[in-house]
């Protein structure tokens, strides 16, 4: 279909589907066509990835990539709204695609049924406009942060645990996750959701905020959480903000970066021991 002013025109069916967007100031026909032409990568099809992907699909984001290699477990169903009881034992990416297309057949869902690693991240991430992190471990969080920065892509980040949540947006050149947390915590110091639990409705709240951040970035409206981190205490329903400033000493985005390519993040986060250094034969010329 021919483009109009650089965007794909809406079909009559799309005009009906997105009618509540089309009548909004700040969205309208141009904003909706921006959504339809956008490509967003969601890391994880779990607690956060579920509402993120679902609301992006409902909003009409044209291409949604999903990275996940896990299968649906019955313990997921308390919070992971992309999946149902009938999906237990099935790959999450397959269940996710079926759910998204059932809600909106307009969407092109691209599946990456594999863990995101230092070996494949730069083959996947550069193909998308915006990256959204829904992973729940530090190795993936640092990997996605570094890869998004090196690829020049905005990263919408979120985290949940028990009754607490947080969300922020990192724009290249305006700070990154390493500016806030230069080093990961020691292994075992911070539990994950499998160890400490999470209240089922919290991912819906944080994931919806992340989806809104993506939508605003695509349409270029409003103020995003760039340079701000939103902290949520669901028990008291208190929302607080902290400022995020680019750290000139940051090893990734600072003035003299040391991280210029992806590293082994499992070793970096202490999940695996450092690889042994190979002993090189001593040259006779180097012996005193």
N, C-alpha and C positions, 0 to 999 in steps of 0.2 A: 504494500500500500504506500502511495506517495506521501511524503512528509509535507507538513505545512509549517513554515517558519522554523524548520529544523526538528519538529516533533511529529510523531505519528498521530493522525486525527482520530477522534473518538468515533466508534460505531454507534448506531442507534441504541443497541443493547447496553453499551457502556455508559451512554448518557443516562439511561434509567438506573443502572447499577450504582453509579457514583453521583446521583443527583444531589445528595446532601452535601457532597463536597463542592459541586459545581455552583451552588448558590452561596457559598461562603466567600466573604472578602478574604483575600490572602491565599485562596486556593483557586477556585474557578477552573476554567478550561485549561489554561496554561499550566497551572499547578498540577492538575490531574494528568496531563500529558507528560510532564516531567516525571511523575511517579511511574507511569507506564513504561517510560524509556529507561528507568534506573535499574542498576544491577547491584544487589546487596548480598553479601556473604554472611551467613549466620554460623558461628562456631558452636556446635552442640545443638542437639534436638531434645534437650532435657527440660529441667525446671524453668530456666530463663529462655532457652531457645524456643520453647513451645509458644508462649504468648508473643514473643518477638516475631517469629515467623508467621503466626496466625494473623496478627494485626497488620503486618506488612502486606500479606496476601489480601486481606479484606480491603486495605486501602488502595490496592491496585498497583503495588510495586511490580513491575513487569517481569523481572528476573530475580529469583531468590535461590542462592546456592546454600546448601546445607552440608556441613561437615560433621560426620558422626560415624563411629564404627561399632557402637554398642547395640545390644538387642533389648527389647522391652521386657522389663521385669515387673512383677505385680507390685513391688514396693514403689515403683515409679508413678503409679496411677493416682497417688494422693495429691500430686501437684503437676504432672506433665500432661497438659491438656491436649497435646497432639495425638495421644495414644489412648486406646480403650482396652477393656479386658480381652477382647478378641485378638488384640495385637501382641499379647504376651508371647515371648519367644521369637518374634519377628524382628528384623532389622529396623532400628528406629528411623532411618532415612526413608525406608519404604513406607512405613506407617505415616510418617510426616508428609510425604508427597501426596499420598492418598487423601489425607485430611485437608491439606491446603487446596487441592484441586476440587474436592467436594464442596468447599466453601466458595472457591472462585476459579473457574476453568480458564480465566484470562491469563493466569500466572504461568510462567515458564519456570519449573522447579528443576534445578540442576543438582544432582546428588554426587557427593564425594564420600563414598562409603569407605573411609580410611581415617586413621588418626592423622591429625595435622602435625607435621614434623619439620625439622630443619631441612630435610631432603625435599619435601614437596611444597612447603609453604610459599615459596617464591614462584612456583608454577601455578598456584591457585589464586593467591590474593591479588596479584596485579590485574586479574581479569574482572574485578569488581570495582564499583565506585566507592562503596562504604563497607567497612568491616564491623561486625557486631560480635562481641565476645559473650558467650554464655557458658563458658567452661568453668569448672569448679576446682581447678588445681593450679598451683603456682607455676609449674613448668610450662603449661599451655598459655597461661596469662602472660608470662614474660616473652614467650615465643611469638604470640600473636601481636603483642605490643611492638616488638622489634621488627617483625616482618611488615606490619602496617606502616611503620615509620619509614623503613627502608624503601617501601614501594610507593611512598608519598600518598597514603590513603588515610582518611579520617577513621578513627576507631571509637566506637561507642561501647563503653565497658560497663559491666555491672557485676555485683556480687551479692550473695545472700547467705545467711547462716542463722539458724534458730529464729529469732524475731528481728534480726537486724539486716538492713540492706544498704547498698550504696550504688550510685550511678554517676558516670561522668563521660565527657567526650574529649578525646585527644585529637587535636589538629596538628599536622606536621608543622614544626617550628614554633609551637605554642605550648610546649611541655609534653611529657609522656609519663607512663606508669613508673619508669625508672627515676624520674625526677622526684616522685613521692616516696618510692620504695627502692632505693638503689640496690639493696640486697634482699634476697628472700629470707623469710624466717627459718630458723633451724627446723629440720624435719621433725614432725610430730608436735611442734609448739602450737600451731593453729590447726584445729580439727576441720575436716570437711563435712558436708551435709550427711554423708553416710555414717560419720562418726558421732556428730553432735545433733543431727536432725535439722529440719527446717519446717516451719508452719506452712501448710499447703498453699494458702492464699498469697503469701509474700512474693513468690516468683511472679505471680500475676501482676502485682503492683510494680515491682522493679522492671520486669520485662516490658510492661506497657510504657513505662517512662523511656526505656531504651528505644522502643519502636517510635515513640513520639519524637525523640531526638533525631532518628534517621529520617523521618518524614520532613521535619523542619530543615535538615541539611539538604535534602533533595530539592525542596521547593525554594530554599533560600529565604525563609521567613522566620520572624521571631528571634529570640535569644536562646542559644543552646547552652549546654552545660560545659562548654569549652572554658578551660581555666577555672572551673568550679567542680567540686565534688559534693553531691547531694547525699547526706547521711540520713537514714530512716530508722527510727525506733518504733516498730509496729506495736509494741506493748503500750507505749504512751502516745503513739501517733504524733511524735515530734519529728519535724524535718529541720535539719541543720545544714549549713553550707560551710565548706572550708575552701579557701582560695588555693589554686594550684599555679605555681609560677615555674616557668622554665628555669631549670637549674643550669647555670653556665658550666658547672663541673660534671653534669650528667654524662655518663659513659656512652650514651647513645645519641642524644640530641644536643649535647653541650658544645662548647667552643672547640674543644679538642677531643673529639669522640674516639673511644677505644673500640667500641662495638661497631664494626663496619660491615659485618656479615653475620649470618645466623650461627649460633654456637650449639653445643650439646646442653640442652636445658635441663635434662634430668641430672646430669653431673653438676650443673650450676646450682640447682635447687637441692642438692645433697641426696637425691633419690638413688643415684648410682654412685659408686666410688670412682674417683678419677682413674682414667686409663693409665696403665703403667707406661712409663717412658722407655722406649726401645733403647737398649744400649748400643751405641755406635762404636765400631772398632776404632781403637786409638791409632792415629797415624804416627809412624815413626818420627815424622818431622816435628810433631808436637811434644815429644818427650824431652824434658830438660836434661 
